[in-house]
């Protein structure tokens, strides 16, 4: 194992860098897309169930089938990293739309009415009142989406673009365990680090949640 790490350091580093890029860029894009869609689902009640049902259907599409289908829709090469980015963005949006909508729905109507009575217009009320209150629910969903993306990137190795997943396929082709073990360990560590960062952000951004927990205990 040590010898494999010493002899293949640049290869492992390149695979890890690609994995981080392919996993986290779709998360950022998914946040940007899902926030307005989730808000529309709550703002216009007739859109709530259709949008959430559609997101559920998209999330249920097998990842490999989506990766194979996207190039024919967008006119890109199947080996393009953009293929993986789009596929994972779709999954991220499908997961986060429900989270954003449920988070905004969890805001007590009395709070929004009080904000309106204080002169808060809709956009200011959303940014200053509703989103901060919904943040714990949304960040919990973001943790799930981020960890799922770190895992799903490896599927792209089946078409030649998969970050650490390429170590899995290489080890399988050579019947050689070290690259597979290294790929698994780095994937788990990356998922744990990303999850830990979001937890830290949640604690810093929502101090009232911890305060309420201490009071309750």
N, C-alpha and C positions, 0 to 999 in steps of 0.2 A: 504493500500500500504506500509506504513512504517513498519507495523508489518510483512508483507511478506518479506521485505528486511532484517529485523533484524533476522528473523527465518531461512532465506535461503541464507545468505551471502556466505558460502562456495560453495553452488551449483551454484550460479550466477557467482562467481569468476571462478570456474572451466569451466563453459560454455563459459565465455568471453575469457579465456585463450585458449581454444580449437578453438574458432572462429578466434582469431588473428592468430594462427598457421595455420589453414586450409585455411585462406584467403590470407595470405601474403607469405607463402612458394611457392605456385604456381606462384605468381607474380615474385619472384626472379628466379624461374626455367624458367618461360616464357621469361624473359629478356635474359637469357643465350641462350635459344634455338632460339628465334626470331631474334636476332641480325645477326648471320651468314646467316640465311635463307633470311632475308630481304636484306642483302648485295648481296647474290647470285642473287636475283631477279633483282637487279639493275645492277650488274656486267655483267650478261648474259641476254641480252634483251629477248631471246626466252623463258626464265623461268618466266618472269615477270607476264604475264597474267595467266599461269597455276598455279603458286604458290598462287597468290592472289585470283584466283577463288576457289582453294582448301581451302584456309583459310576462305573464305566466306561461303563455304558449311559447314565446320566444326563448325563455329560459329552459323549456323542456326539449328544445331541438338538440339532438346529439351534436356535440362539439365538432367531431370529425366531419359530419355531414355539412355543417355550416361552413367549415373551412374549405370544403370542396366546392360548395355552392357559390360562395362570395365572388371568386374570380370571374365566373361567367356573368354575374350581375354587374360588377364594377369594371369589367374589362381589364383586369390586372393579371399578372402571372401568379400561378398557384404557389410558387416558391417565394413570392414577395413577402417581406415582413409586414407590409401593409395588410395582407390577408389576415394574419394573426391579430393584428391590432384592431381591425374592424370587427372581427369575430368576438374578441374579448370585450370590446366596447359594447357590442350588442348585449352580451351576457351581463355586463356591469349595469347598463341602463335598465335591463329587464328586472334585475334584482333591486336596484336602488329606487326605481319609480314607486314601488309599493312602500318602501321604507320612508321615503320623503312624504308620500301622501299620508301614511299612518302617523308619522311624526307630527305633521301639521294638524291632522285631525285630533290629535291628543291634546292640543292647546285648549284650555278652558275658554268657552265663548265669553264668559264674564270678563276675562282678561282682555280679550280683543275689543269688547265693548267699552271697557274702561279706557283703553288706549285711544279708541276713536273719540270718546268723550273729551279726552285731553288734547284733541286736535291733531292726532296722528293720521296722516293720509295713508292710503292703502299700501304704497311701496315702503314708506317709512315704518309702518306698523309691521309689515312682513319682515323687514331687515332688522328692526330694533327689538321686536317683541316675539313674533311667532317663531322665526328661525332659531333664536337662542333657546327658547323653551323646548323646541323640537329637536335640538342638537343631540341630546343623549340617545334618542331613538335612532337618529340618522347615523351617528357615529358607530353605533352597535351594528347597523346594517353594513356600513362601510368596512368594518373589520371583516365581516363574512365575505364581502365581495373581493376584498384585497387578497385574503388568504386563498380564496377560490381561484383567482386569477394566477397567483403564483403556482398553483397546482396545474391549472389548465394549460399553461404555456407549454408544458412538456409534451402535450398531445401534438403540437406542431412539429415535433421531431419526426413524426411519421411521414411528413411531406418534405422534410429537410430543413425546417426552420423551427427550432424549439428550445434555444438556450441550453439549459442544463439537460434537457431531454435528449440532446444529441449524444451525451455521455451514456445514457441508457441504451440507445440503439447501437452505439459503437461497442459497448460491452457485450451486448447480446450477439452482435454479428461475430465478434472475436471469441465469444464464449469465455469472457474475461471479467471477473467480478469487480475489481477495483474502481473502474470508471462508473459502474452502476452505484456502488456504495457512496462514492464521492458525490455523485449527482443527487442521490437521495438525501444525504446529510446536508448539503448546501441548500437544497430546496426547502427542507424543514427549517433550517436556521434562518433563511431569508423570510419565510412565512412568519416565524416567531418574532423576528426583528421588526417587520412591518406592523404586525399586530401590536407589539409593545409600543411602537412609536405612536400609533393611533390612540392607544390607551393613555399615554402621557398627554397627548393633545387634548383628549377628552377631559382629563383631570384638571388641566390648566384652563380649558375653555368653559368648564361647567363646575366651578367651585361650590356652587350652591347645592349640587347633588351630594357631594361628600359631606357638606355641613348638615344637610337633612338626614343623612345616614347616621352621623354621630349623635344628632339629637334624638333620633328614633331609638338608638341603642342605649 
